[in-house]
Amino acid sequence: MNLIRTSQRPVMWAIDVFLTLMAWAGLIILLVRGLVPMLETHGGPRLDAPIFAALNTLQIYLWIAVFNAVLLISWARYQQRRGKRFAQRRAAGKALSDKGLSESFSLAEGELEQLRRPGVLVIHNDQDGGVREVTAHVSREVERVGLKLVRGRVKEVG
């Protein structure tokens, strides 16, 4: 799978790494705070724990999830608005007319039409990048030798 990779400014990269490390640290802290008391067996199983303590913990987790969702959605909206401005700067250029295209490549009369026809063409360029000559490619006919069937032994695989 190919990924598109773009260069990122060092400040944005540092913020990205910092927020990622903070998220992992928060996850690990929450897991340790929740799992360690359950694994301690010297007090016996915790079947008599009140349901409200569990609901308070769940409420904390839900508030953290809401905060993360708001943070991520805000970041996505900011990037979306920023991307629109970038797309406006990179708007498509004006299409060239046939005359403009011929002038930009220094094409002679009829060479543009020759380039539009299907087939293989050889394009010779001059020193300035213009088209000096366009010729049709002539393929050589290569004589193909016919195959001969030869009787032989059948090899046994073994």
Backbone as CSV, one residue per row, in Angstrom:
resi,resn,N_x,N_y,N_z,CA_x,CA_y,CA_z,C_x,C_y,C_z
1,MET,0.846,-1.167,0.000,0.000,0.000,0.000,0.892,1.232,0.000
2,ASN,0.666,2.130,-0.907,1.444,3.360,-0.985,0.737,4.455,-0.216
3,LEU,1.494,5.160,0.587,0.956,6.292,1.331,1.508,7.570,0.744
4,ILE,0.687,8.586,0.741,1.146,9.892,0.293,1.763,10.581,1.505
5,ARG,2.999,10.958,1.376,3.690,11.605,2.488,4.053,13.022,2.075
6,THR,3.713,13.959,2.940,4.063,15.345,2.678,4.945,15.842,3.808
7,SER,5.787,16.789,3.511,6.652,17.334,4.553,5.816,18.205,5.473
8,GLN,6.154,18.165,6.751,5.414,18.917,7.744,6.380,19.868,8.444
9,ARG,5.902,21.025,8.783,6.754,21.977,9.488,7.153,21.409,10.844
10,PRO,8.362,21.718,11.313,8.835,21.144,12.578,7.936,21.470,13.772
11,VAL,7.375,22.662,13.811,6.511,23.035,14.939,5.258,22.164,14.946
12,MET,4.653,21.968,13.778,3.451,21.142,13.703,3.785,19.691,14.034
13,TRP,4.950,19.223,13.611,5.372,17.864,13.915,5.538,17.696,15.428
14,ALA,6.146,18.689,16.086,6.355,18.627,17.530,5.014,18.622,18.275
15,ILE,4.074,19.446,17.830,2.745,19.462,18.455,2.068,18.112,18.270
16,ASP,2.181,17.547,17.095,1.582,16.248,16.801,2.157,15.163,17.702
17,VAL,3.485,15.141,17.836,4.141,14.144,18.695,3.742,14.356,20.154
18,PHE,3.717,15.601,20.610,3.356,15.903,21.997,1.936,15.431,22.308
19,LEU,0.987,15.769,21.443,-0.404,15.362,21.691,-0.562,13.842,21.647
20,THR,0.169,13.182,20.752,0.097,11.729,20.685,0.640,11.106,21.963
21,LEU,1.776,11.599,22.444,2.347,11.067,23.690,1.426,11.330,24.881
22,MET,0.801,12.495,24.911,-0.137,12.797,25.994,-1.342,11.853,25.971
23,ALA,-1.825,11.562,24.788,-2.969,10.647,24.675,-2.587,9.249,25.150
24,TRP,-1.408,8.769,24.744,-0.973,7.439,25.193,-0.754,7.427,26.703
25,ALA,-0.175,8.482,27.252,0.041,8.554,28.695,-1.291,8.540,29.437
26,GLY,-2.256,9.295,28.941,-3.578,9.303,29.563,-4.242,7.944,29.521
27,LEU,-4.117,7.248,28.405,-4.698,5.911,28.301,-4.045,4.956,29.293
28,ILE,-2.731,5.001,29.388,-2.022,4.102,30.297,-2.379,4.410,31.752
29,ILE,-2.447,5.697,32.111,-2.815,6.074,33.483,-4.217,5.587,33.812
30,LEU,-5.164,5.781,32.903,-6.531,5.335,33.160,-6.620,3.815,33.280
31,LEU,-5.876,3.116,32.433,-5.896,1.654,32.527,-5.286,1.165,33.841
32,VAL,-4.183,1.774,34.247,-3.539,1.370,35.499,-4.446,1.679,36.682
33,ARG,-5.043,2.852,36.692,-5.952,3.210,37.800,-7.165,2.311,37.860
34,GLY,-7.602,1.807,36.713,-8.780,0.950,36.712,-8.472,-0.523,36.917
35,LEU,-7.324,-0.983,36.426,-7.025,-2.414,36.488,-6.299,-2.846,37.753
36,VAL,-5.419,-2.010,38.268,-4.638,-2.403,39.451,-5.542,-2.706,40.646
37,PRO,-6.522,-1.879,40.960,-7.387,-2.242,42.107,-8.158,-3.545,41.881
38,MET,-8.487,-3.852,40.631,-9.212,-5.095,40.375,-8.326,-6.316,40.552
39,LEU,-7.027,-6.162,40.302,-6.115,-7.284,40.380,-5.585,-7.535,41.793
40,GLU,-5.752,-6.568,42.684,-5.316,-6.773,44.064,-6.260,-7.754,44.744
41,THR,-5.723,-8.865,45.188,-6.567,-9.930,45.747,-6.457,-10.050,47.251
42,HIS,-5.599,-9.270,47.918,-5.459,-9.438,49.362,-6.717,-9.002,50.109
43,GLY,-7.580,-8.254,49.523,-8.821,-7.859,50.170,-9.984,-8.744,49.759
44,GLY,-9.726,-9.753,48.932,-10.799,-10.614,48.442,-11.429,-10.008,47.204
45,PRO,-12.304,-10.742,46.586,-12.957,-10.222,45.380,-13.801,-8.998,45.703
46,ARG,-13.878,-8.085,44.759,-14.603,-6.836,44.980,-16.031,-6.918,44.448
47,LEU,-16.735,-7.926,44.863,-18.113,-8.076,44.395,-19.081,-7.148,45.124
48,ASP,-18.699,-6.693,46.305,-19.601,-5.849,47.088,-19.396,-4.354,46.827
49,ALA,-18.617,-3.982,45.800,-18.381,-2.568,45.491,-19.691,-1.940,45.040
50,PRO,-19.963,-0.732,45.522,-21.225,-0.090,45.140,-21.235,0.266,43.649
51,ILE,-22.388,0.203,43.063,-22.549,0.490,41.641,-22.257,1.948,41.333
52,PHE,-22.443,2.829,42.310,-22.226,4.257,42.078,-20.745,4.575,41.862
53,ALA,-19.863,3.837,42.494,-18.432,4.052,42.280,-18.074,3.717,40.833
54,ALA,-18.657,2.643,40.322,-18.413,2.268,38.930,-18.997,3.309,37.978
55,LEU,-20.168,3.822,38.303,-20.783,4.845,37.448,-19.975,6.149,37.468
56,ASN,-19.389,6.504,38.614,-18.545,7.701,38.679,-17.322,7.535,37.777
57,THR,-16.709,6.358,37.803,-15.559,6.103,36.938,-15.977,6.169,35.478
58,LEU,-17.110,5.573,35.175,-17.613,5.608,33.804,-17.907,7.031,33.359
59,GLN,-18.435,7.850,34.269,-18.710,9.246,33.940,-17.415,10.000,33.623
60,ILE,-16.363,9.737,34.364,-15.072,10.381,34.090,-14.589,9.992,32.694
61,TYR,-14.678,8.707,32.365,-14.251,8.240,31.042,-15.078,8.887,29.934
62,LEU,-16.377,9.037,30.146,-17.237,9.652,29.137,-16.901,11.136,28.948
63,TRP,-16.599,11.855,30.035,-16.225,13.267,29.915,-14.913,13.399,29.151
64,ILE,-13.986,12.505,29.401,-12.715,12.538,28.653,-12.971,12.247,27.179
65,ALA,-13.863,11.301,26.881,-14.188,10.986,25.488,-14.856,12.183,24.795
66,VAL,-15.750,12.874,25.502,-16.405,14.060,24.927,-15.370,15.156,24.665
67,PHE,-14.452,15.363,25.607,-13.410,16.360,25.421,-12.547,16.012,24.204
68,ASN,-12.166,14.745,24.078,-11.368,14.318,22.926,-12.132,14.515,21.614
69,ALA,-13.416,14.206,21.625,-14.226,14.366,20.409,-14.310,15.837,20.005
70,VAL,-14.538,16.710,20.967,-14.611,18.148,20.668,-13.266,18.641,20.137
71,LEU,-12.195,18.185,20.759,-10.866,18.587,20.321,-10.583,18.116,18.894
72,LEU,-10.891,16.872,18.588,-10.638,16.340,17.248,-11.521,16.986,16.186
73,ILE,-12.779,17.212,16.505,-13.684,17.839,15.538,-13.254,19.284,15.288
74,SER,-12.846,19.985,16.339,-12.359,21.372,16.156,-11.119,21.392,15.276
75,TRP,-10.201,20.470,15.510,-8.981,20.396,14.704,-9.312,20.081,13.244
76,ALA,-10.243,19.167,13.020,-10.634,18.815,11.651,-11.278,20.004,10.941
77,ARG,-12.137,20.738,11.635,-12.766,21.922,11.028,-11.723,22.992,10.702
78,TYR,-10.762,23.179,11.590,-9.701,24.145,11.340,-8.900,23.745,10.098
79,GLN,-8.536,22.480,10.004,-7.784,22.007,8.847,-8.613,22.124,7.564
80,GLN,-9.914,21.892,7.678,-10.797,22.002,6.507,-10.841,23.447,6.004
81,ARG,-10.989,24.392,6.910,-11.000,25.810,6.511,-9.647,26.219,5.949
82,ARG,-8.593,25.768,6.578,-7.243,26.086,6.109,-7.004,25.476,4.729
83,GLY,-7.529,24.295,4.502,-7.381,23.623,3.213,-8.119,24.346,2.093
84,LYS,-9.256,24.944,2.395,-9.993,25.686,1.368,-9.185,26.886,0.882
85,ARG,-8.529,27.570,1.825,-7.695,28.706,1.411,-6.540,28.228,0.549
86,PHE,-5.963,27.080,0.903,-4.858,26.539,0.120,-5.339,26.149,-1.265
87,ALA,-6.529,25.562,-1.362,-7.063,25.153,-2.658,-7.356,26.367,-3.533
88,GLN,-7.756,27.476,-2.930,-8.023,28.674,-3.726,-6.734,29.239,-4.299
89,ARG,-5.635,29.118,-3.545,-4.360,29.592,-4.070,-3.885,28.716,-5.214
90,ARG,-4.208,27.434,-5.143,-3.747,26.477,-6.144,-4.831,26.195,-7.185
91,ALA,-5.605,27.194,-7.526,-6.658,27.010,-8.518,-6.058,26.624,-9.872
92,ALA,-6.849,25.918,-10.649,-6.383,25.459,-11.957,-6.073,26.652,-12.854
93,GLY,-5.026,26.491,-13.628,-4.631,27.555,-14.544,-5.580,27.635,-15.728
94,LYS,-5.432,28.702,-16.482,-6.284,28.879,-17.655,-5.890,27.875,-18.729
95,ALA,-6.876,27.352,-19.416,-6.609,26.402,-20.497,-6.022,27.143,-21.695
96,LEU,-5.031,26.528,-22.307,-4.408,27.144,-23.484,-5.233,26.849,-24.729
97,SER,-5.297,27.825,-25.582,-5.948,27.601,-26.872,-4.960,26.873,-27.773
98,ASP,-5.431,26.430,-28.927,-4.538,25.758,-29.876,-3.401,26.678,-30.297
99,LYS,-3.721,27.942,-30.484,-2.697,28.896,-30.894,-1.654,29.072,-29.787
100,GLY,-2.124,29.209,-28.536,-1.209,29.374,-27.411,-0.345,28.140,-27.189
101,LEU,-0.938,26.970,-27.363,-0.182,25.728,-27.212,0.878,25.607,-28.292
102,SER,0.524,25.935,-29.512,1.497,25.893,-30.607,2.635,26.874,-30.374
103,GLU,2.324,28.053,-29.854,3.363,29.044,-29.590,4.267,28.624,-28.436
104,SER,3.700,28.010,-27.395,4.525,27.665,-26.240,5.526,26.560,-26.560
105,PHE,5.199,25.657,-27.484,6.122,24.593,-27.870,6.803,24.855,-29.212
106,SER,6.594,26.019,-29.771,7.173,26.395,-31.069,6.816,25.372,-32.144
107,LEU,5.547,25.010,-32.218,5.091,24.027,-33.205,4.833,24.706,-34.534
108,ALA,5.211,24.039,-35.609,4.935,24.551,-36.949,3.486,24.230,-37.309
109,GLU,3.029,24.767,-38.429,1.668,24.522,-38.884,1.437,23.028,-39.087
110,GLY,0.371,22.508,-38.581,0.012,21.112,-38.801,0.629,20.134,-37.808
111,GLU,1.652,20.520,-37.069,2.275,19.590,-36.121,1.375,19.310,-34.931
112,LEU,0.568,20.285,-34.517,-0.362,20.057,-33.412,-1.401,19.016,-33.808
113,GLU,-1.903,19.117,-35.016,-2.863,18.115,-35.494,-2.207,16.749,-35.605
114,GLN,-0.951,16.715,-36.006,-0.236,15.444,-36.102,-0.059,14.832,-34.709
115,LEU,0.170,15.668,-33.715,0.310,15.165,-32.343,-1.006,14.611,-31.789
116,ARG,-2.102,15.125,-32.260,-3.408,14.675,-31.773,-3.855,13.357,-32.399
117,ARG,-3.288,12.997,-33.535,-3.672,11.748,-34.183,-3.107,10.566,-33.420
118,PRO,-3.842,9.450,-33.404,-3.326,8.276,-32.698,-2.124,7.685,-33.426
119,GLY,-1.297,7.022,-32.685,-0.122,6.392,-33.251,1.119,6.767,-32.474
120,VAL,2.225,6.191,-32.875,3.496,6.448,-32.206,4.238,7.510,-32.993
121,LEU,4.673,8.543,-32.282,5.390,9.643,-32.918,6.753,9.823,-32.247
122,VAL,7.691,10.313,-33.011,8.995,10.673,-32.469,9.076,12.191,-32.484
123,ILE,9.328,12.784,-31.307,9.377,14.236,-31.182,10.821,14.641,-30.916
124,HIS,11.354,15.484,-31.788,12.718,15.996,-31.646,12.631,17.403,-31.081
125,ASN,13.360,17.653,-29.974,13.334,18.959,-29.332,14.575,19.764,-29.681
126,ASP,14.418,21.101,-29.622,15.581,21.967,-29.817,16.178,22.320,-28.444
127,GLN,17.175,23.172,-28.412,17.869,23.517,-27.172,16.983,24.268,-26.182
128,ASP,15.965,24.978,-26.671,15.099,25.782,-25.813,13.881,25.029,-25.324
129,GLY,13.755,23.757,-25.660,12.605,22.964,-25.230,11.455,22.979,-26.204
130,GLY,11.596,23.673,-27.305,10.550,23.679,-28.326,10.617,22.412,-29.166
131,VAL,9.593,22.203,-29.955,9.551,21.030,-30.822,10.193,21.390,-32.147
132,ARG,11.256,20.692,-32.493,11.960,20.942,-33.742,11.324,20.164,-34.883
133,GLU,10.976,18.890,-34.616,10.434,18.055,-35.686,9.581,16.950,-35.072
134,VAL,8.496,16.602,-35.766,7.638,15.492,-35.353,7.576,14.519,-36.513
135,THR,7.968,13.285,-36.278,7.929,12.274,-37.332,7.180,11.059,-36.838
136,ALA,6.548,10.365,-37.774,5.831,9.140,-37.430,6.842,8.023,-37.246
137,HIS,6.633,7.209,-36.240,7.539,6.092,-35.954,7.185,4.933,-36.875
138,VAL,8.175,4.418,-37.593,7.962,3.286,-38.491,8.533,2.063,-37.791
139,SER,7.663,1.114,-37.493,8.140,-0.096,-36.815,8.665,-1.084,-37.842
140,ARG,9.719,-1.772,-37.468,10.304,-2.755,-38.363,9.575,-4.071,-38.200
141,GLU,9.350,-4.703,-39.293,8.768,-6.036,-39.239,9.878,-7.021,-38.932
142,VAL,9.729,-7.743,-37.899,10.729,-8.718,-37.499,10.237,-10.091,-37.937
143,GLU,11.106,-10.808,-38.626,10.737,-12.139,-39.100,10.700,-13.077,-37.906
144,ARG,9.591,-13.743,-37.765,9.438,-14.659,-36.647,9.680,-16.079,-37.136
145,VAL,10.516,-16.743,-36.437,10.833,-18.119,-36.789,9.722,-19.010,-36.251
146,GLY,9.244,-19.903,-37.094,8.195,-20.819,-36.672,8.714,-21.848,-35.674
147,LEU,7.844,-22.353,-34.853,8.212,-23.358,-33.869,8.095,-24.751,-34.480
148,LYS,9.032,-25.616,-34.140,8.987,-26.996,-34.588,8.682,-27.878,-33.399
149,LEU,7.789,-28.804,-33.605,7.496,-29.770,-32.562,8.456,-30.940,-32.717
150,VAL,9.133,-31.288,-31.672,10.093,-32.385,-31.689,9.618,-33.436,-30.717
151,ARG,9.571,-34.648,-31.216,9.177,-35.728,-30.302,10.334,-36.038,-29.372
152,GLY,10.032,-36.220,-28.177,11.080,-36.523,-27.206,10.519,-37.397,-26.107
153,ARG,11.372,-37.664,-25.159,10.963,-38.490,-24.040,10.185,-37.641,-23.037
154,VAL,9.315,-38.282,-22.345,8.562,-37.637,-21.281,9.367,-37.835,-20.005
155,LYS,9.690,-36.753,-19.342,10.450,-36.838,-18.106,9.527,-37.176,-16.972
156,GLU,9.973,-38.058,-16.137,9.195,-38.424,-14.966,9.642,-37.572,-13.803
157,VAL,8.691,-37.056,-13.086,9.002,-36.255,-11.914,9.046,-37.192,-10.723
158,GLY,10.113,-37.158,-9.999,10.154,-38.083,-8.872,11.273,-37.915,-8.022
